[in-house]
Amino acid sequence: MPSYTKSLILCLLLFFFSGCNNKILEVEKKEPIKTKFVELKTKSFESENQYIILALESENQKLYFDARNLYFKLFEKTENYEYFVKYLAISTHIQDYKMVKEQALKYYVDNIKEEEIILRLYTFALFKLGNQKEALLNAQKLANLFKSDVNYELLGTIYLQQKDYLKAYELFEKSFALNKSVNTFFNLTNIQYFNLSQKTEAINKIEQYIKDNGHDFNLSIQLLTFYEKEQQTQKILPLLKDMYFEYKKNKDNSANIENSENNELEIFDRTKLLLTKYIAKDNVAEAIEFLEENEAEDEILLNLYKITNQPSKAYDLLGRLYASSYNFDYLAQQAIIEFEMAENKKSVLNSVITKLEKVTQNMDNHIYENYLAYILIDFDVNVSKGVLLVKKALQEEPNNIAYIDTLAWGEYKLKNCKEANKQMKKVIDEIGLNDEEIKLHWEKIKECKK
């Protein structure tokens, strides 16, 4: 099944379950054609409130089978179809479509206020069970009786599955006319582009929608995909830049609203990454310049500094990132860059060791433990501590040749010649003597043995 077809079905499921939470009776509030319903008498049930509480708690705990059984018991005892709707909705959620089909058919009653949602869930179950003919007939009945956006989309999805693309498109158009939903518009233009070969029309439609309504992320990515397929690459960077600045503004405006901030931040970060990649494909320096001009100091810029071998800029950025986040990973990276950049290693030893000790005291990371261990051993700062650190690193990476070399060098410095030789032999057997440092260590350790 094509990915966009799956997205249509996902949208339908979202329609079905938007009310399937603690709000027990808020399942469907569309205004149907039918305005007069048969009033069904309900029965009194002494334990009704207790059952409701248990059912809601079971849903909260995601004990859906228990919740479903409780709602059905409520329905049996009260004959209240609102409980039956919840039973069907949960059965759909757990994909027990056979049960939905059987029970909806058994208890279906014409012209009650729950008729629409019961018929919809029944139709969807038929669709998922592969009963396409029955599903189509019931979806047509549903859309004729209750002219709502979700009913049109269900019927449209069935037509889409049957490859009647024109009818599917018409029904999604009807749905969009009612709900003005960007998700419906997304599916509408997907059908237009992929199934009706109206590629230019689909692109123009999305461009106009974005112009009028702003850059919905999924819709904008859809447009970007269409640009790539149609080789309209000159339109990609302007689109991504417009998205970037719009999302940056939205992120800044929603900074005081926690939920909005998290959502806006995720969209902004994903867009920034895309934009940077597209710019960097042709010119990494231009990507760096763009991020610097827009004060986008983060992992993306840091990686570009590393790619372009700009350690000084990476070092400064890591300092600012650590100061704003207290992420010890940044401090460790800064220490390593500081050590690697220094022509006179001894001149930065105190600074580097202080940073790495702070890191290893606050986080477990075998890479940083080995790095600090090697410095402590090689410069005779604290060989015993270095050996303890590399042994800790080896607990995570017992076959890491670099760590075994560090341990061998530490044992040599402690005059544990037999252990040093044993560990260094593992290194030599694995990678030989091509590396100059490995060769030096081996020669020294052999002398120690003698």
VOGU-3710 file (C-alpha; in Angstrom, 3 decimals, decimal comma):
1> mpsytkslil> 0,000/0,000/0,000  1,478/3,414/-0,940  2,603/5,515/2,011  0,113/8,285/1,284  -2,738/5,767/1,258  -1,626/4,628/4,691  -1,736/8,244/5,816  -5,374/8,463/4,732  -6,256/5,465/6,872  -4,310/6,959/9,766
11> clllfffsgc> -6,313/10,167/9,425  -9,513/8,141/9,583  -8,349/6,441/12,750  -7,608/9,832/14,274  -11,146/10,907/13,441  -12,487/7,781/15,114  -10,473/8,037/18,295  -10,210/11,766/18,909  -12,846/11,269/21,568  -11,702/7,894/22,859
21> nnkilevekk> -10,247/9,045/26,152  -11,598/10,163/29,495  -14,379/12,153/27,848  -16,646/9,170/27,748  -19,591/10,588/25,860  -17,868/12,987/23,467  -17,676/10,649/20,495  -19,408/12,538/17,711  -21,061/15,943/17,543  -21,631/16,450/13,797
31> epiktkfvel> -24,971/17,826/12,669  -26,507/15,099/10,457  -29,374/15,384/8,011  -31,478/13,445/10,470  -32,688/15,750/13,191  -35,322/13,582/14,835  -34,171/10,383/16,424  -35,882/7,452/18,022  -35,620/7,786/21,787  -34,518/4,495/23,302
41> ktksfesenq> -35,381/3,830/26,882  -32,474/3,087/29,169  -32,514/0,977/32,312  -31,265/1,847/35,748  -28,116/0,108/36,921  -27,161/0,519/40,562  -23,408/0,092/40,006  -23,278/2,287/36,892  -20,989/4,964/38,372  -18,544/2,420/39,742
51> yiilalesen> -18,355/0,680/36,363  -17,753/4,009/34,611  -14,884/4,834/36,963  -13,353/1,391/36,443  -13,716/1,673/32,667  -12,086/5,109/32,580  -9,235/3,980/34,818  -8,690/0,918/32,625  -8,419/3,208/29,592  -5,942/5,432/31,421
61> qklyfdarnl> -3,855/2,360/32,210  -4,199/1,198/28,581  -5,968/-1,958/29,713  -8,164/-1,791/26,664  -9,621/-5,291/26,829  -10,757/-4,671/30,401  -12,181/-1,274/29,484  -14,008/-2,733/26,509  -15,610/-5,451/28,624  -16,689/-2,913/31,227
71> yfklfekten> -18,347/-0,700/28,616  -20,162/-3,682/27,144  -21,376/-4,679/30,600  -22,634/-1,105/31,063  -24,435/-1,350/27,730  -26,011/-4,673/28,631  -27,204/-3,433/32,008  -28,444/0,010/30,894  -29,152/-0,443/27,160  -27,538/2,959/26,732
81> yeyfvkylai> -25,970/3,064/23,261  -23,393/5,628/24,321  -21,619/2,780/26,137  -21,959/0,573/23,083  -20,239/3,243/20,988  -17,327/3,276/23,431  -17,172/-0,516/23,230  -16,970/-0,383/19,420  -14,442/2,453/19,435  -12,068/0,573/21,735
91> sthiqdykmv> -12,524/-2,608/19,696  -11,510/-0,618/16,616  -8,538/0,829/18,491  -7,246/-2,650/19,338  -7,954/-3,710/15,736  -10,568/-6,313/16,628  -12,440/-5,577/13,417  -14,222/-8,932/13,357  -15,807/-8,157/16,716  -16,797/-4,668/15,556
101> keqalkyyvd> -18,466/-6,124/12,491  -20,371/-8,793/14,415  -21,509/-6,645/17,310  -22,402/-3,568/15,246  -24,543/-5,746/12,988  -26,178/-7,460/15,953  -27,121/-4,317/17,875  -27,601/-1,835/15,034  -30,777/0,253/15,349  -32,006/2,696/12,696
111> nikeeeiilr> -32,497/6,339/13,452  -30,973/6,586/16,908  -28,559/9,412/17,676  -25,602/6,970/17,808  -26,427/5,543/14,375  -23,792/7,572/12,513  -20,784/6,559/14,597  -21,913/2,910/14,781  -22,365/2,774/11,012  -19,000/4,451/10,503
121> lytfalfklg> -17,132/2,017/12,754  -18,957/-0,912/11,138  -18,020/0,353/7,667  -14,403/0,861/8,648  -14,264/-2,662/10,072  -15,593/-4,049/6,788  -12,949/-2,056/4,931  -10,125/-3,368/7,129  -11,451/-6,935/6,839  -11,283/-6,684/3,053
131> nqkeallnaq> -15,050/-6,720/2,449  -14,728/-3,967/-0,126  -18,151/-4,302/-1,730  -20,022/-4,214/1,583  -17,768/-1,447/2,869  -18,507/0,681/-0,202  -22,267/0,202/0,080  -22,294/1,108/3,752  -19,950/4,067/3,229  -22,277/5,390/0,531
141> klanlfksdv> -25,228/4,998/2,887  -23,276/6,735/5,645  -22,281/9,691/3,457  -25,834/10,088/2,168  -27,410/10,026/5,627  -24,787/12,061/7,439  -22,974/14,567/5,253  -19,859/15,142/7,334  -16,206/15,538/6,403  -15,039/12,305/8,043
151> nyellgtiyl> -17,769/10,298/6,308  -16,749/11,707/2,944  -13,124/10,809/3,671  -14,027/7,256/4,626  -15,941/6,797/1,381  -13,127/8,505/-0,532  -10,536/6,195/1,006  -12,525/3,146/-0,072  -12,746/4,504/-3,619  -9,022/5,187/-3,489
161> qqkdylkaye> -8,355/1,586/-2,457  -10,465/0,482/-5,420  -8,445/2,808/-7,680  -11,441/4,968/-8,545  -9,272/8,039/-8,158  -11,647/10,604/-9,609  -14,446/9,713/-7,163  -11,931/9,625/-4,318  -10,721/13,109/-5,259  -14,277/14,456/-5,436
171> lfeksfalnk> -15,069/13,134/-1,973  -11,913/14,584/-0,422  -12,852/17,891/-2,037  -16,255/17,696/-0,351  -14,584/16,904/2,952  -12,182/19,824/2,611  -15,052/22,184/1,804  -16,513/21,298/5,208  -13,480/21,102/7,477  -10,781/23,214/5,776
181> svntffnltn> -8,323/20,802/7,386  -4,725/20,871/6,234  -4,601/17,062/6,617  -7,516/16,690/4,222  -5,858/19,148/1,845  -2,624/17,140/2,069  -4,429/13,947/1,031  -6,377/15,789/-1,663  -3,240/17,092/-3,364  -1,524/13,707/-3,001
191> iqyfnlsqkt> -4,341/12,093/-4,985  -4,156/14,887/-7,524  -0,403/14,548/-7,975  0,120/10,783/-7,800  -3,146/9,360/-9,127  -4,686/11,936/-11,441  -1,402/13,095/-13,029  -2,359/16,702/-12,326  1,134/17,497/-11,108  1,285/21,190/-12,012
201> eainkieqyi> -2,205/21,783/-10,636  -1,298/20,064/-7,345  1,865/22,152/-6,955  0,025/25,385/-7,749  -2,732/24,467/-5,301  -0,256/23,878/-2,461  1,689/27,055/-3,231  -1,513/29,077/-3,046  -2,596/27,364/0,183  0,754/28,136/1,811
211> kdnghdfnls> 0,584/31,724/0,606  -2,834/32,119/2,218  -2,349/30,028/5,368  1,350/29,781/6,159  3,799/26,913/6,049  2,240/23,827/7,578  5,263/21,557/8,004  3,910/18,358/6,448  2,354/20,216/3,550  5,571/22,157/2,952
221> iqlltfyeke> 7,591/18,935/2,921  5,073/17,514/0,460  5,658/20,539/-1,768  9,425/20,150/-1,429  9,076/16,507/-2,516  7,063/17,552/-5,558  9,696/20,161/-6,454  12,361/17,457/-6,334  10,330/15,063/-8,461  9,642/17,767/-11,035
231> qqtqkilpll> 13,293/18,921/-10,863  12,246/22,424/-9,831  15,300/22,626/-7,591  15,498/26,421/-7,852  12,359/26,612/-5,701  13,642/24,445/-2,844  15,952/26,848/-1,013  13,477/29,770/-1,094  10,797/27,456/0,317  13,049/26,194/3,110
241> kdmyfeykkn> 14,208/29,707/3,987  10,607/30,932/4,191  9,789/27,960/6,441  12,855/28,646/8,587  12,028/32,280/9,269  8,316/31,614/9,827  9,006/28,799/12,291  11,699/30,840/14,040  9,170/33,613/14,586  6,546/31,134/15,816
251> kdnsaniens> 9,055/29,523/18,161  10,034/32,856/19,642  6,399/33,918/20,038  5,422/30,700/21,808  8,411/30,637/24,164  6,177/31,123/27,212  3,771/28,305/26,307  5,388/24,977/27,183  3,503/22,636/24,826  3,590/25,031/21,910
261> enneleifdr> 7,256/25,726/22,519  8,192/22,044/22,309  6,188/21,547/19,119  7,482/24,726/17,478  11,038/23,911/18,503  10,893/20,439/16,935  9,505/21,788/13,657  12,052/24,604/13,636  14,986/22,251/14,289  13,913/19,818/11,558
271> tkllltkyia> 13,564/22,669/9,079  16,925/24,143/10,037  18,588/20,773/9,500  16,966/20,383/6,080  17,873/23,906/5,045  21,473/23,485/6,161  21,827/20,206/4,276  20,495/21,726/1,066  22,781/24,743/1,323  25,788/22,608/2,283
281> kdnvaeaief> 25,287/20,298/-0,703  26,646/23,057/-2,918  28,602/25,202/-0,489  29,419/24,296/3,128  30,913/27,733/3,755  27,618/29,320/2,712  25,739/27,063/5,140  28,074/28,102/7,960  27,679/31,763/7,045  23,882/31,454/7,057
291> leeneaedei> 23,843/29,833/10,504  26,310/32,336/11,926  24,344/35,293/10,578  21,168/33,927/12,142  22,878/33,099/15,441  21,973/29,422/15,105  24,565/28,087/17,529  23,874/24,386/17,887  24,957/20,883/16,886  24,438/21,603/13,191
301> llnlykitnq> 26,905/24,493/13,159  29,257/22,539/15,398  29,337/19,619/12,958  29,980/21,968/10,052  32,937/23,457/11,924  34,285/19,919/12,406  33,733/19,000/8,757  35,566/22,108/7,584  38,370/21,677/10,155  37,768/24,871/12,104
311> pskaydllgr> 38,731/23,703/15,617  39,032/27,212/17,089  35,458/28,065/16,127  34,273/24,659/17,321  36,060/25,213/20,648  34,446/28,613/21,197  30,992/27,317/20,227  31,329/24,325/22,555  32,091/26,724/25,392  28,913/28,701/24,726
321> lyassynfdy> 26,833/25,536/24,315  28,111/24,161/27,622  27,498/27,468/29,411  23,881/27,520/28,234  23,080/23,832/28,778  25,592/22,340/31,244  25,758/19,341/28,929  28,993/17,617/29,928  29,369/16,133/26,478  30,105/19,648/25,189
331> laqqaiiefe> 32,697/20,190/27,908  34,407/16,906/27,031  34,529/17,749/23,338  35,952/21,157/24,169  38,676/19,580/26,297  39,665/17,179/23,512  39,822/19,969/20,925  41,886/22,074/23,340  44,368/19,244/23,779  44,555/18,369/20,080
341> maenkksvln> 45,066/22,017/19,033  47,860/22,722/21,497  51,367/22,630/20,058  52,733/22,401/23,595  50,533/19,745/25,213  51,984/20,287/28,675  50,836/23,908/28,645  47,163/22,851/28,526  47,354/19,757/30,714  45,829/21,338/33,806
351> svitklekvt> 42,948/22,879/31,861  42,203/19,722/29,895  42,445/17,404/32,890  40,208/19,653/34,993  37,540/19,610/32,295  37,711/15,850/31,707  37,688/15,053/35,416  34,528/17,133/35,781  33,027/15,193/32,880  33,924/11,720/34,144
361> qnmdnhiyen> 32,644/12,571/37,629  29,243/13,540/36,229  28,644/11,097/33,379  29,606/7,584/32,305  31,292/7,639/28,917  34,008/5,133/28,064  35,457/7,347/25,312  36,125/10,232/27,682  37,310/7,886/30,441  39,950/6,404/28,135
371> ylayilidfd> 40,986/9,819/26,814  41,584/11,151/30,327  43,257/7,889/31,335  45,766/8,129/28,510  46,692/11,722/29,360  47,144/10,878/33,050  49,335/7,898/32,132  51,340/9,283/29,210  52,270/12,514/31,011  52,885/10,735/34,344
381> vnvskgvllv> 50,273/12,903/36,075  48,529/10,090/37,942  49,230/6,694/36,397  47,283/4,677/38,971  44,144/6,759/38,463  44,602/6,448/34,693  44,721/2,642/34,944  41,533/2,597/37,037  39,773/4,812/34,488  40,748/2,728/31,470
391> kkalqeepnn> 39,704/-0,448/33,263  36,306/1,145/33,775  36,167/2,019/30,063  37,086/-1,569/29,180  34,062/-2,836/31,119  31,942/-1,173/28,414  34,273/-1,936/25,472  36,341/-5,012/26,444  37,728/-5,559/22,938  38,602/-1,967/22,131
401> iayidtlawg> 42,228/-2,036/20,947  42,855/1,620/21,801  41,704/1,045/25,376  43,827/-2,111/25,713  46,842/-0,132/24,489  46,147/2,533/27,145  45,961/-0,175/29,826  49,185/-1,795/28,623  50,953/1,576/28,697  49,643/2,237/32,208
411> eyklknckea> 50,773/-1,164/33,494  54,197/-0,487/31,966  54,410/2,844/33,783  53,529/1,033/37,035  56,290/-1,492/36,308  53,786/-4,337/36,007  55,797/-5,711/33,111  54,144/-9,109/32,813  50,617/-7,607/32,667  51,779/-4,853/30,297
421> nkqmkkvide> 53,255/-7,450/27,947  50,107/-9,569/28,106  47,848/-6,638/27,213  50,175/-5,246/24,528  50,418/-8,682/22,892  46,639/-8,511/22,309  47,098/-5,224/20,467  49,957/-6,458/18,300  48,154/-9,681/17,427  45,138/-7,662/16,320
431> iglndeeikl> 46,628/-4,749/14,337  50,363/-5,309/14,015  53,088/-2,662/14,256  52,126/-0,225/11,501  51,158/2,525/13,946  54,210/4,411/15,241  52,819/4,932/18,740  51,861/1,272/19,047  55,335/0,315/17,858  56,961/2,618/20,468
441> hwekikeckk> 54,833/1,167/23,265  55,688/-2,374/22,224  59,419/-1,680/22,162  59,333/-0,083/25,622  57,203/-2,870/27,086  59,526/-5,543/25,657  62,442/-3,824/27,394  60,452/-3,815/30,624  59,969/-7,556/30,338  63,700/-8,078/29,900
//
